[in-house]
Amino acid sequence: MKHYFEYDNPVSAIRIIDNGTAITSIKFIVNNPCPPAGAEERETPLIKETCKQLCGYFAGRRTVFDVPLETEGTDFQKRVWNALCAIPYGETCSYQQIAVAINCPKGARAVGMANNRNPISIIIPCHRVIGADGSLTGYAAGLAIKQKLLEMESRIIHNS
């Protein structure tokens, strides 16, 4: 049985979904207004712990998460999402750099598509991927949210 709960945060409201043993989704509600079909609205202990860790992230006290995650996707998508998790807090890299890191040097566009399908925002930090020229590029929740996340991380890193 899937469960979900919605929270406000300093950037934009999010919905966290678990399957009873792991977090399966964190999405910004701005682009996902409808609750997931067949899921029960309930703040489970795992969802509550994930929210607590996200609150620590937004407050600048947490740079790493340790809740169990379970993603559904192709092998390629999972390789991309694993590579995203290696991008250090407060840093960015390009789609091309991710493509090279997963041994698919001509796959920058495919990396972008996998990045767009990331089911677990923030914890799998797809917001840290930018264009090769340093520009902000697509983000499922919108560039304004991506910019806020990057600015928050940068500000916290530089004030440490």
N, C-alpha and C positions, 0 to 999 in steps of 0.2 A: 504494500500500500504506500503510495506517495503522499507526502504531507507538504504543505507550503505555509509560509507566513510572510507578511509584508512589513517592512520597516522604513522609516524615514532616516536619512543621514544627511550630512552637510552638502552632499553633491546632488543627489536625486534619490527618490524612493526606489527600493529594491525588493525583489521577491526571492526568497531562498526556498529551495525544494530539496527534500531528502527522500530516500527510498527505504528508510528504516535502519540502514546501516552506514550510509555515506551521503554526502551532499552531491546532488546530481545537476543542480542548476542554481546560478545566481544571475539574475537579469535585472536590468533597470526597467522599471515599470513603464517609463515614458514610451518605450517601443513595444511593450508587452502588456497591454492593459487588461487582458482577460486571464483569469486564473487558469491553471492547467486542467484540462478535462480529466475527470476521474480521480483527482487529488482532493484530499481532505484538508481544510484549513485548520491547522493545529500547530502550535508552537512546541515542537518536540524538544527534548534536551539537546539533541544534536544541532537543530536549527538555532536554539537559544545560544549554544556555545559558539556557533559560527557568527551570530550577530555580535556577541561579546568580543570576539576577535576582530571583526570588522570595525567595531566601535574603537578598539585600540588602534587599529590602522588609521582611521580618520582622525584620531586624536594625536597621531604621531608617535605612539608608544609601541607599535608593532610593525615589523617589516617582513615577518615570516609567519605563515599560517600552519597549523598542525591538525586540522580536521580531516577526516577521511573523505576522499573524493572518488567519484565514479563517473567517468565520461562515456558517452556513447558516440562513436564515430568510426570513420575508416582508420586503417592503420596509419595512413599518411597524416590524417588530421591529428591523431594521437601523438605522432612523432613531433608535429609542429607544436602542439600544446605542451608537450614535455620540454621542448626547447624554450618556449616562452617562460616556463618556470625557472629557467637558468638565468634570465635577465635580472641582474641585481636591482634591488629597490633603489629608486632615484636615478636609474640609468635607462637609456633607450638603445635600440638597435634597429636596423633596417630589415625589410622583408628579404632582401638579398642576403644579408648576414645570417638570417634564420635558415634560408634555403641552403647556404653553404654548410651551416652547422649540422643539418640533417642529411648531408651528402646528396643534395639535389640542387646543384648550383644554378641550373637553368629554371628553377621552379619558384621564382619570386612571386609570380601571379598566383600560382596554386597555394603558396604560403598565405597570401592575402585572403584567398577564399576560405582556407581553413581557419585563419585568424577570425574572420567574420562569423564563423560558425562555433566559436568558442562558447561552450555552454556555462562556464563558470567564471563570470567576470570578476575582476579584481584579484581573486586568489590565483587564477591562471591569468597573468598580467598582459593581456593582449593590448592594453592601452599603452604599453611601453614600446610598441613597434611603430616606427615612423618611416617616412619616405627616405630614399637614398640621399636626397638633397637636404635632409633635416626637417622637411616640412611635415606638418600634421596631415595624415591621410585618413581615410575612412575609419569609422568606429560605429558599431551597430547602434550604440546609444546616442550618437551624435558627437561632433567634434568639440562642442562646448564642454561636455562631460569629460571627454578625453583630456582636453586642455586643463580642466580643473584638477583631475587626478595627477597629471604630470607636474603641474605647478605646486600642488600640495607636497608631493614627494620631494621635489627639488628644494622647496622652502625648508622642509624638515631636515634634509641632508645638510643644507648650508647653515642651518642654525644649530646644528649639533656640536 
